[in-house]
Every structure is written in structure tokens, then in C-alpha cells.
Amino acid sequence: MAYSLELYLEDLFFTPQNQIPLIEEENWQIYLEKWLNSLDLDFDSTKIYEMTLRLTNDEDIKSFNAQFRDKNQPTDVLSFAALETDFPDFEMDLVALGDVIISVETAEKQAQLHLHSLEIELLWLASHGFLHLLGWDHPDDESLKEMLNLQKFLLHTIGIESESLKEWCE
């Protein structure tokens, strides 16, 4: 059984600065769909799942963090899961998973701190946000460890191995 994913990428960071994105939209599409298919999910394989990935700066994510989490500061990643919302059960071919917003500025700082590339940090944060869209959460240390190990697994499925990821999972 294979799931299909439709990705909407909003690049508000690289393109406005005339920079080439580290990860092309086609690759984001491939990675996220691979992640969707590598997890043990009980979804309807006849549906198409859709999500938005927004790459932005600290100022933009700070406004979302203040508005939706009452935290007037930037953060690395925010997730807004559509599956957590009670919508009427319409028979539609598309199922919205939700939105993931990543601050590339914060990701750059974290990549330097953890001694790995910005590309790995962006994928790490995207995997974290993606799992939240699918219902994973980390209210305690044990569930956080489980989620971090799952993120490591997702990166492994797309060929990303990094020594710096081990510190988060042990």
C-alpha cells in the first residue's frame, strides 16, 4: 500500500534573498512522501495527502509563535495539524495534513551548534514537524526520546546519517 503526498512549498527565505534553496522542491516532495510511506500508518491509500512547508525567517515565525503559542520569540519549527481539527467527514480525494513552518535563521544557528550542515538541520526540523502533523507528540521525556528516534529513522530512509543526530536520540 502506497500513499501519495502533495506538497506546497512556500520559500520565503531563500528565493527573496536570490539564494538557491539547499533542498529543491522536488526533493522535499520525494523525502516527505517517502517518510509518509515508511511509517506504520492506517491511512486510506486511495486518498492524496497534502501539506504545506513554509521556509521563513525568525521574524515571521516569531509572529506565528506569539499568535498561536503566546510565546513572543522565534522558534525553530511550528506545526499546525489539520487532522487534530474536527471537520465534517466529507468524501474528498484530498486529505489536508496541515502546515509546517521552519525558521531557516534559527536552523542555521542550530546547525552550527550541533556541528552539522544546514541541510541536515532543515530535514531534522521538517521530520519533527511532519510527525506532529501525523499525530505524534512529546509531552514527556520518554515520548520525546521515541519521537527523536523516529526522526532519526526518517532521515535514515532518505540516506542521511550523521554523528550529530546520535546525541539527540540517546
LINZI-V277733 format. One record per pair of residues at least 12 apart in sequence whose C-alpha atoms are under 6 Angstrom apart, sorted by the first residue. I is the first residue (numbers start at 1). J is the second residue. Records with the same first field share a line. If there is no record, write none. Layout:
# LINZI-V277733
I = J / J
This chain:
# LINZI-V277733
3 = 37 / 45
4 = 48
5 = 33 / 48 / 49 / 50
6 = 50
7 = 29 / 50 / 51 / 52
8 = 52
9 = 52 / 53 / 54
10 = 54
11 = 54 / 55
12 = 55 / 56
13 = 55 / 56
35 = 154
47 = 93 / 94
48 = 94
49 = 94 / 95 / 96
50 = 96 / 97
51 = 97 / 98 / 99
52 = 99
53 = 99 / 100 / 101
54 = 101
55 = 102
56 = 103 / 104
57 = 103 / 104 / 105
58 = 74 / 103 / 105
61 = 74
62 = 74
76 = 102 / 103 / 106
77 = 101 / 102
78 = 100 / 101
79 = 99 / 100 / 129
80 = 98 / 99
81 = 97 / 98 / 133
82 = 97 / 98
83 = 97
97 = 133
100 = 129
127 = 151
148 = 169
149 = 169
